[in-house]
Amino acid sequence: MKIGIIGPGAMGTFLAGVLGKHNQITLVGRQGLDIERVEIVGETELISEIDFTTDVSELSDTELIVICTKAFDTEVAVKGLIDHLPSECKLLSLQNGLKNEEIIAKYIGEERTIGGITSHGVTYLGTGKVKHAGKGETVIGGYPNRHDEKEIAEVFDKAGIKTELSDNIIGHIWKKVIVNVGINPITALLGVKNGFLLEDEYLHCLVEEVVDEATEVAKGYTELPVEDTFEETKRVAKTTQDNRSSMLQDIDNKRRTEIDQITGAVVEKGEESGVSVNVNRTLHGLVKGLERSYL
Ligand SMILES: NC(=O)c1ccc[n+]([C@@H]2O[C@H](COP(=O)([O-])OP(=O)(O)OC[C@H]3O[C@@H](n4cnc5c(N)ncnc54)[C@H](OP(=O)(O)O)[C@@H]3O)[C@@H](O)[C@H]2O)c1
């Protein structure tokens, strides 16, 4: 398959590497980089030959585009693409955050929009080089309902990214956002690893409150694919106990975080539907304040 990947960061470089073994990959960045091959170390070890470009017109014969920018860059990235894509080309988001698919569908139509989540952990080591830090579930599905994504799931499976097809991708996206609102802001504010949330009694309760609020909001928009979102959040915190969350890494490196697209989006939806989101609003404000102190 001819696949375009937008964003040569951690996730984009990883996917270019694993998918590059059996597919023709064009990795697209917004600034010129010298990448002819990508290297993955860690759980997966491989080197793949790929094409790199900053010129989106080179995607004119692409069958699938995977968006791997941070969620706050989705709109600009998609807007820049749409005039250059063949009419059959589909766009898949594997980002975090609540609104990526909504943004993609606005520009390209729901029938060509595929939603997704992935819990593979990837760390950026440098241009064209990443560490595959841990495996996790990947789920994709047509937005808002399933279309025909079987071939794409097979391409990902063949690349070693075991991929589930879902009729309820919105529910999966909400589930991931709920876990993220529970783990990311608190670890980012306190500078602690994910596992610390399970050790401290006060933080344990705080996570429960944050997750409960977000779950109540989610129920107004979707059917969640797990019964107990707090248990799910604790499970993720346990399996990633030695990790520094992506939001904490962004704070550490004085980069913009995805707080608006994760916690901010839940607060917005809560206010829209009249569900109390006081704790999430507070965490959103604190992370925004921290971000403003260095941005
Ligand atoms: N890393 C993980 O383990 C992981 C796991 C699951 C989900 N995710 C999600 O995946 C998404 C990407 O995360 P990441 O860790 O890969 O972020 P990242 O390392 O910051 O990479 C984002 C990349 O997108 C590029 N970009 C931004 N706008 C662009 C545009 N218009 N055209 C082309 N490239 C553009 C950025 O380029 P510049 O350098 O020019 O800014 C950067 O290289 C996020 O939503 C994240 O939450 C990540």
The ligand as a Tripos MOL2 file, in Angstrom:
@<TRIPOS>MOLECULE
LIG
   48    52     1     0     0
SMALL
NO_CHARGES

@<TRIPOS>ATOM
      1 N1          4.7080    8.9310   21.2930 N.am      1 LIG1
      2 C1          3.8670    8.0190   21.7810 C.2       1 LIG1
      3 O1          4.2780    7.0600   22.4480 O.2       1 LIG1
      4 C2          2.3880    8.1200   21.4880 C.ar      1 LIG1
      5 C3          1.5600    7.0260   21.8250 C.ar      1 LIG1
      6 C4          0.2030    7.0880   21.5370 C.ar      1 LIG1
      7 C5         -0.3290    8.2230   20.9580 C.ar      1 LIG1
      8 N2          0.4870    9.2700   20.6730 N.ar      1 LIG1
      9 C6         -0.1230   10.4560   20.0510 C.3       1 LIG1
     10 O2          0.3700   10.5740   18.7230 O.3       1 LIG1
     11 C7          0.4290   11.9640   18.3550 C.3       1 LIG1
     12 C8          1.8710   12.2770   17.9350 C.3       1 LIG1
     13 O3          2.6890   12.1250   19.0840 O.3       1 LIG1
     14 P1          4.2850   12.1210   19.0000 P.3       1 LIG1
     15 O4          4.7510   11.6500   20.3150 O.co2     1 LIG1
     16 O5          4.7340   11.4560   17.7710 O.co2     1 LIG1
     17 O6          4.5460   13.7120   18.8660 O.3       1 LIG1
     18 P2          5.8850   14.4270   18.3760 P.3       1 LIG1
     19 O7          7.0590   13.5750   18.6580 O.co2     1 LIG1
     20 O8          5.8170   15.8240   18.9210 O.co2     1 LIG1
     21 O9          5.7190   14.4860   16.7890 O.3       1 LIG1
     22 C9          4.8240   15.3250   16.1290 C.3       1 LIG1
     23 C10         5.4530   15.6460   14.7910 C.3       1 LIG1
     24 O10         4.4830   16.2980   13.9620 O.3       1 LIG1
     25 C11         5.1830   17.2720   13.2000 C.3       1 LIG1
     26 N3          4.2270   18.2020   12.6020 N.ar      1 LIG1
     27 C12         3.4600   19.1380   13.1860 C.ar      1 LIG1
     28 N4          2.7070   19.7780   12.2750 N.ar      1 LIG1
     29 C13         3.0080   19.2400   11.0780 C.ar      1 LIG1
     30 C14         2.5680   19.4780    9.7390 C.ar      1 LIG1
     31 N5          1.6630   20.4150    9.4660 N.pl3     1 LIG1
     32 N6          3.1020   18.7370    8.7490 N.ar      1 LIG1
     33 C15         4.0270   17.7840    9.0070 C.ar      1 LIG1
     34 N7          4.4960   17.5070   10.2440 N.ar      1 LIG1
     35 C16         3.9870   18.2380   11.2580 C.ar      1 LIG1
     36 C17         6.1130   17.8790   14.2190 C.3       1 LIG1
     37 O11         7.1160   18.6020   13.5560 O.3       1 LIG1
     38 P3          7.9400   19.8160   14.2460 P.3       1 LIG1
     39 O12         9.1580   19.1470   14.7570 O.co2     1 LIG1
     40 O13         8.1750   20.7050   13.0900 O.co2     1 LIG1
     41 O14         7.0870   20.3830   15.3230 O.co2     1 LIG1
     42 C18         6.6500   16.6060   14.8790 C.3       1 LIG1
     43 O15         7.7100   16.0530   14.1200 O.3       1 LIG1
     44 C19        -0.0360   12.7400   19.5840 C.3       1 LIG1
     45 O16        -1.4040   13.0240   19.4940 O.3       1 LIG1
     46 C20         0.2260   11.7710   20.7390 C.3       1 LIG1
     47 O17        -0.5870   12.0090   21.8670 O.3       1 LIG1
     48 C21         1.8250    9.2510   20.9070 C.ar      1 LIG1
@<TRIPOS>BOND
     1     1     2 1
     2     2     3 2
     3     2     4 1
     4     4     5 ar
     5     4    48 ar
     6     5     6 ar
     7     6     7 ar
     8     7     8 ar
     9     8     9 1
    10     8    48 ar
    11     9    10 1
    12     9    46 1
    13    10    11 1
    14    11    12 1
    15    11    44 1
    16    12    13 1
    17    13    14 1
    18    14    15 2
    19    14    16 1
    20    14    17 1
    21    17    18 1
    22    18    19 2
    23    18    20 1
    24    18    21 1
    25    21    22 1
    26    22    23 1
    27    23    24 1
    28    23    42 1
    29    24    25 1
    30    25    26 1
    31    25    36 1
    32    26    27 ar
    33    26    35 ar
    34    27    28 ar
    35    28    29 ar
    36    29    30 ar
    37    29    35 ar
    38    30    31 1
    39    30    32 ar
    40    32    33 ar
    41    33    34 ar
    42    34    35 ar
    43    36    37 1
    44    36    42 1
    45    37    38 1
    46    38    39 2
    47    38    40 1
    48    38    41 1
    49    42    43 1
    50    44    45 1
    51    44    46 1
    52    46    47 1
@<TRIPOS>SUBSTRUCTURE
     1 LIG1         1 GROUP 0 **** ****
